[in-house]
Every structure is written in structure tokens, then in C-alpha cells.
Amino acid sequence: MRWSFILNIIGMLILFLGICMLFPLFFGLYYGDQSVLPLAQSMGITLLSGASLMVVFRREKVEHISHREGMAIVAVGWTAIGFFGAFPFYLGPEFSTFVDAFFESVSGFTTTGSSILTNIEAVSKGLLFWRSFIQWLGGMGIIVLSVAILPFLGVGGMQLYKAEVPTPVPDKLKPRIRDTAKTLWKVYALISLAQVLFLLLGGMDLYDALCHAFTTMPTGGFSTKNASMAYFDSVYLDTVVIVFMLLAGINFSLHYQFLRGKPLAFWRDSECRFFLGTVLLLIVIVTFNIYGTVYETVGRAFRYGAFQVVSIVTTTGYATADYEQWPAMSQFILLLCMFLGASAGSTGGGMKCLRVMLYLKYCYKELFSLVHPRAVKRIKIGGNAVPEDVVRSVLGFMGLYVGLFVFSTVLIAGMGVDLVTSISSVAATIGNIGPGLGMVGPADNFAQIPYLGKWVLIWCMLLGRLEIYTVIILLVPEFWRK
């Protein structure tokens, strides 16, 4: 482990983060609010820290990043980015403790969307923009962005890409990893721009349109309003956000193929069909469950049911209704959506549909083997056989995911938090969802979670965003041995 090399790369990431603080600083200056000083101070601290790491840990040109170094850069890099991203919050008047600011920052960068803030609309415009912008950066991955520029500095990036991109099998769109990262970001930025334009057509002002586009495409869910999307009470805006949440929940390589003139790319992808089919089925079930019990018309039941199902299954976390007032069946379906998640290769969280598909196919294969013990049956996705090592990786991931969920829930419950809140708060953070049930429902926030509980949930957010393995591997003794 070449720690001087690793810390030099971390310094680059921190320096980039400091430069990004110029954007919210501009909005703070434009609106003349109290965010200017905290942002300027934070920018100075971040730039100085990043530059210092780069100078102190200067290195020779390195052609290769090992697998272990790639994982270390991603895990340490995301923690460092969350740490420095917390300074604008901490130096402002809204957060009384650094753990609250760190929680908000990690929630932003991991695109979780869980918040400590009790009165969002009282926060300055500059800080609210920073809160949205860090979700946009974290959505596709600040590490993936770095992959696009690291080759110019003599650093290869494939190991970083493997550790960051949320999919069991990294899908290289281009022969060179730098070009892949650039392509992903171009598609990401293009769809974000399209959403801004559609939101403007619906009557949103430019500031709100930017902030909501920056938190829809990364499936983050931070809003500039206390009532989230319910504040706007617009069927048109709800529809626009639903469409773009679905786009964000689909593998971005399919968007690239579509833009390259392959309109059937979505239909031909088995995971995309599974994802959209599952979403449609859940919408129908929830709609009929809340029709008559909560909403008097099928139209209103469909509008609010569809929005919440898509919001939770894509792990965005916006709200247009207090779903804690819905029947138990609908609440349970939304809880299941927190585990399902979006497609692999998307900006969504959760277990990912691809893993769920592989797991279901594995279970069927085992049942098939009981009937035909001598038959040789391979697990296939999209007509292609899945390698055994990928199947083992997926099964291991799902086992770790459930095990860490149970362990973290026990820890939260042990701090005196009720069972519903304990279960849903961990499910919402490890799945990068945002709101949960109980004390952390859509009409509440995470401010009431105990001090130590917030650290547990910060850990869960990092685990979920970095796909479990990249973080948990740091606790394995063999990782540190030569």
C-alpha cells in the first residue's frame, strides 16, 4: 500500500471539492445571504488542505493502481470528501454540532437524502444550493469524475472505476476507462439539463429547478422546501419528476446506447424490463390499496401512489404525501422498495435489480437441481451465462447487506429508538433512500436520532453508496498484509 501515493490522490479530490464551492458561493453572493462567509472559509480550508496533501506527498509518475489501492482511495476519498463538505454546514448557523453537519454532508454525497434540518426553508440560498450540488456530484461519483482526469496525470483508473461504479460487472462503454468516465458524465449532465428545462416550463424558478434537477438525477431527494415536492402541488411537476427519477434509476449505459441511435436498448435489456415491470406492478397494488381508504378518486390514488413508489424504489426519497397515513400494506411495500433499489449502473441505491434477478435465478436453479440432480444448468442474464465468481460475489453481497442491516438495526434499537424507526432508519440509510417510517418518516427528519445513532447511520450511508465491499474490506486483516 503506497500511502504517499494514496494521500496525494486524496489531496487532488479535496482540491477539486474546494473549487466546486465556487458555485454555491456565487449564489450566496447573488442573494446576499449569510452563507457567503461560511462558504468562503470552507473553501479556503478545503483548498489549503488539498494542496498541502498534494505538496507533502508528492510522487513520481505511477502507471498502475493496485486493486487494494483502488479500494482504499475510494473508501478514504469518500470519507474525506464528506468531512470537508461538512464545513459549510458547520460554520453556518443551522448546525450546532459537527456530527450533524457531517451527517448532512455524507447524506448529500452518498445521495441518501436523510436530513437533520427541521426548517429547510429558513436555510440560506447558498447553503441549500451546496446541499443540492453535492448530491449531483455524488450521484455519478466524484471518483468517476477523477478517473477522467487522472490519466492526464499519469495515473490509470480502472481500479477506481471497479470500486466506484455501482454494478457487479463494470460496463466499459469505451476501450479507455477515461473515455468511459467522460461519456457517463456527458450523459448525466445532458439529462440533468433536460430536466431543468422541463421544470422551468412547469413554473419553477431557475434556482428551484437547478436544485431539484441536481437532486433528482443522482436520486438524492434533497429539496429546497420543507414539504418536498408536495409544496408545488402540481400534476405536471410530479409527472416530470417521476419520469426523470425513472431515467435516473436505469443503467446509464442504456441511455448512452439510446442517444447513439438504438431506441430498443431499454427493451432488450432484461434488467430494465424487470425494473420497469416491477415498478408498474407495485404502483398498481399501492394505487388500489390507498383508493377509497386514503383518496376518494382513482386518479388521486394513482398520482400519489405512483410518485411514492417510484421515489422510494429509485432511492430518490422525494415526498408528495405522508405515506405513514397509508394502510399497512402500502407502507410495507414501500419498505420492500427500500431494499430492492434501482438498476445496476444507475445512480440509485439499494440492492439493485440485477442482484435480485441473479438471486431469484439462483434460487430457481437450486430448486431445479432437486428435481434434476444430474442436470447442468447455468444462470443466464440477457441470454448470456453469468460467471460463477460473479454469482458468488452477488450472494456474498446480499448476505453482507442483510447481515449489516440486522446488526445496525440492533445497535439503533439498543439506543432506545423504537423498532419501526430503527428498522426503517437503517433501511433508508444503507439503501440511500432518505426518509423512512416512524420518527424518520416523510413529515419528520433524523434530528431526533441519538448522537451515537447518527454515527451508525453515517456508516450505513457509506456502506450503501460504496456497495458494501469497498468499505467492509478495510476491516479484513488480510487487506493490510503484504
N, C-alpha and C positions, 0 to 999 in steps of 0.2 A: 504494500500500500504506500504509494508515493504521496504522503500527506502535504508536502510543499506544493506539489502539482495540483492536488485536490483543492487546497485552500486558495490557490491562485485562480482557479476556475470559479470558486465561490465568490471571490472578490469581483470577478467580471459580472456575475449575476447581480450582486449587490450594487455595483456601479450602475448597471443598466436600470435597476429599480429606482435609484436616486434620480436618474434622468427622467424617468416616467412621471415623477412627482411634479414636473413642469406643467402637465396637463391640468390636474386639479388646482394647481396654484394659479393658473390663468383664470379659471372660473371664480376662484376666490377673489382675485383682483377685479374681475369684471363686475361681480356682485357687491364688492366692497364689504365682505363679511369678515367674521373673526377667525376664519380658517387660514388666513394668509400667514400669520406668524407661526402657528404650529407646523404648517406645510413647509415654510422656508427653513425653519430649524431642523425639521426632519430630513429635508433634502440635503442640508449641509452635513448632518451626522452620517447619513447613508452614503453620500458621495465620498466623504473623507474615509469612512470605514472600508468601503470597497477599494478605493485607490490604495489605501495602506496595505491591505492584504495582497494586492497585485504587486506592489513595490517590494514588500518584505519577503514574499515568497515568489520571487522571480525565478523563471525556469528556462531551460533550454527547450528547443522545439521537440515536441513529442508526437510521434506518428500513430501511437496506438493507446487506447484506453482499455484496460482490462475489464472483465465482467464485474469484478468486485469493486473496482474504482468507479465504474459507471453507476452502480447502485449506491455507493457512498456519496457521490456527487449529487444524485437526485434526492436522497433522503436528507442529507445535511443541507443541501441547497434550498429545499422547500422549507425546512425549519428556519433557516437564516432569513429567507425572504419574508416568512410570516412574522419573524421577530422585528425586522426593520420596518416592515409595512405597518406595524402597530404604533410606531412613534407618532404619526399624525393624529391618531385617535387619542393616545395617551397624553400628548401635550395640549390637546384641546380640552374644553370644559366638560365634555359629555361623559367621559370615563374617569372614574375615581381611582381605579386600581389598574396596574399594568396587566394583570391576568385577564381582566375584562377586555382591554384593548387588544391583547394578544389573541384572545378567543375570537373577537370580531375580525381581526386580520386573517387568521388561519381559516376562519369560516368563509372569508371572501376568496382567498387564493385557492382554496380547495373546492370552491363553488358549492359549498354546503348551503349557505343562506340562513343558518341559525344566527339569531341576533340577541345581543344583550340590551339593545336600545329599547326604552319604554315609550319615547316620544320622538319618532323619526323625523317628523316634520319640523321639529324645533332645532334640528341639527343644521349647521351652516351648509351652504350650497357646495362649497369647495370640498368639504369632508364627505358629503354624500356622493359627490362625483368620484372621489377617490375610492369610496366604498364600492361603487359600481365598477369602476375601471379595473380594480384588482381582480374582480371576478372574470372580467373579459380576458385579462392576461392569463389567469389561471386556467381558463376554460380549455384552450388547446394546449396549454402548458408552456410556462416560461422557459422550461428546459428545452422543449422542442424548438422554440424560437432561437435559443442559443445554438442549437445544432446547426442552424442555417448560417451562423456567422463564425462558429469555431473553426471550421476548415480553413478559413482565411488566416487564422492564427496558428495554423499547423497542428490542429487537434482533430482527430477523427471523432465521429459522433454516433456510430451505430450502437455502441453500448448504452449511451444515454437514451437513445430512441427506444431501445428494448425495455429499459427500465421505466420509461415515462408513458409511452403510448398505451392507452387502456384497452388492450386486446390480447388474447392468448397467443396469437401469431401476428407479429408486426407486419403490416401490409405496405410494402415499399411501392409507391406509385412511380418512382423514378429509379434508375440504376444507382444514382448517387444519393446518399442519405440527406445531404444538404439540400438538394433539389426537392426531395420529398417534403422536408420541413417547410420549404418556401411555398410549395404547392398547397399544403394544408392550410397555411396561414392566408394565402390569397383567397381560397375558397371561403374560409372562415370570415375574413374581412368583407368579402363581396356579399355574403348572405346577411351579415350584420348591417351593412349599408342599405340593403333592400328593406330590411325590417324598419330601419329609421324612417325611410320614405313612406312606408305604409302607415306607420304610427302618426306621422305628420298629417297624412291625409285624413286620419280619424279625429283630428282636432287636438292632439297633444302638442305642447310647445316643444321647441328643439331640445331644451335641457332634459325634460322628462323622456322624450323619445330616445335620446342618446343613452340615458341612464338605464332605461328599460331594455333597449336593444343589447346593451353591454351586459345585462344580467339574464337575458333570455337565451342568447346563443351559447353561453357557457353553461346553461341550465343551472344558474346560480340562485335567482329568485329574490335578490335584494331589491326592494322598491323604495321610491322616494316618499311614499305615502304610508301612514300608519295602517290603513285598511288594505294595503297592497293593491291589486288590480280592481278590487271592489270599489275603490274610490271613484274610478272613472265611470262605472255603471254603464258600459257601452257594449252592445252586442257586437258591433263592428270590431272594436279593440280586442274583445275577448276572442273573437274568431281569428284575428291576425296573430295574436299571441299563441293560440292553440296550434296554428299552422307552423309557426316558427319553432315552437317547442318540439313538435314532431320532427321537423327538419334537423334540429339540434340533436335529437335522440337517435338519428340514423347514422350509420357509418359514413364518415366524411369522404371516404374513397368512392362511395357511390355517387355523391354529389359531383365529385370531380369527373367521374365517367359520364354522368348526365350532361354536364357542361361541355364535354368533349363530343357530344352528339350521339350518346347511347341512351335514348329515352326509356328503354326497357331494363336498365340496370337495376332499378329498385325491385321490379317484379322478379327478375331472375335470381336475386339474392334470397336464399332460404331464410336467413336470419331476419331480413327486412320484412318478409311476408309473415313470419312468426310474430315479430314485434307489432306490426300494424294490425294483424288479426287478433292478437291478444288484447290490444288496446280497444279495438272495436267491441269485442265481446264483453270486456269489463265495463265499458261505457253503457252498453245496453242493460246489463244487470243492475248497475247502480241507478240508472235512469228510472227503471221500473220499481226499484226499491224505494226511491225517495218520492216518486209520483204518488200523490194522494196523502202521503204521510207528512211531507215537508212542503211540497209545491203542489198547487192546485191544477196546473196545466202540464201536459207532457212537454211542451216547448220549453218552459222554465226548468223543468226537471232535467231535460236533455242538456240545456245550456250550462247549468251549474255542475251537473254530473260529469259531462264531457270535460269541462275545464279542469276540475279537480283530479279526475283520473289521469289525464294527460300530464298535468302539472306534477303529480307525485310519481308516476311511472317513469317520466323522463328525468326525475330528481331535480326539477326546477324549484318547486316549492312556493310558487305564487298562490294566492287565495282569492277567490271571489265569493266565498261563503264560509261560514263557521261550520265545518263538517262534523264538529263534535256534537252538533244538534241533530245529526242524521241518525237513522236507525243503526243498530249494532252491526248488521250485516255489511252495510256500506263502509263503516269505519274499519271493519276487519279487512275488507277488500283493499282499502287504501293502505292499510298496514302491510298487506302482502305485496302491494305495488312497490313499497319501500325496499323490499328485498329483491324483487325482480329486476328493476332498473331498466336502462335503455340498451341500445345495441353496442356491441364492441366496436371500437374505433370512433365512437361518438364522444361528445363532451359530457354525457350523462354518467351517473354513478351506479350504485347497486351491484348486484352480482353479474349483471349483463345477460341479455337474452341468449347469446351464443353459448355461454357456460350452462345455462339452464337447459338449452336444447341438447347439448352434449350429455348432460347428466341424465335427462329423460331417456335419451337413446341408449345410454349405458345401462340404465335400469331395465329397459326392454330387452337389451342383449342378454342380460343375466337371466331374465325370465325365459327367453328363447332357448338359452343353453340348458335350462332344466328340462325342457321338452325334447330338445335335440342335443344331447350332451356331446356328440361327436362332430357336430356341425361347426364349421369355421365361419363366423360372422364378423364382419368389420363394421365399425361405426363410421358412417359417412355424413358429410355436410356438403350440400350442394353437389352431390354426385361424386365427391372426392373422399377417399378414405382418410380418416384422421389418424396421424401417427400415435402410437401408444404412449410416447412420452408426453404428448400434449394432453391426452386423456388423463394420464396420471397427474399432470400439473393442475388440470381443472378440478379433479376430485380433491386434490390436496388443498387447492384454493378454497373450495366450498366448505371443506371440513374446518379449515382455519377460520373462515369467515363466521361460520355458525359458532365455533368454539370461542372466538374472541367476543362475539356478540353476547353470548351467555355470561362469560367472565366479566365483561364490562357492566352488564346489567346487574349482576350480583354486587359489584362494587358500588354502583349508584344507589341501589336499594339499601345497601348497608349503611349509607349516609343518612337514612331516614326519609328518603324520597319514596312516594307511593309507587305501587307496582306498575300501573299503567304508564305513568310518567317515566319510570326507569326503563321499561321496555321500549317505549316509543322514542325517547330521547337518544338512546343508543342506536336504535334502528335508523333514526333520522340523521345522525351524525356519521355513522360508519357507512351509510348508503349515500351520504352527501345530499340529503333531501332538503333539510331546512326545518320546517315546523313538524311537530309530532302530535301527540294527544296528551290530555291531562294538563299539567302545569305548563307544558311547552306547545300547546295547541295553536291553531292559526290566529286566534284572538289574543294570544299571550306571547311570552318570549322566554329566553333562557336566563334572565336576570336572577330568578329565584333558586337556581341550581346552586348547591353548596360550593364553596371555594375549591375544595379538592375535586368535586364532581366536574367542575369546568375543565380541570387539567385532564381528567379521564376522557372527557368528550373531545378535547383538543387532540388527544392521542388517537381517538376513534376517527376524527376527520382526516388526519394524516394517513391513517391505515387505509381508509376507504379511497382516498384520492390517489394514493400511490400503489393501489392494487395489492395490499397486504404484504406480499413477498418482499418488496423493496425496503419496507420498514422493519418487518419482523426478522429479516435475515441478519440485521445488525445485532440481534440478541443471541445469535448462534455462535458459540465459541469457535467453531471451525472457520468461520468467516474471517477471523482475525489472525489465524495461524498461517504460516508460510506453507 
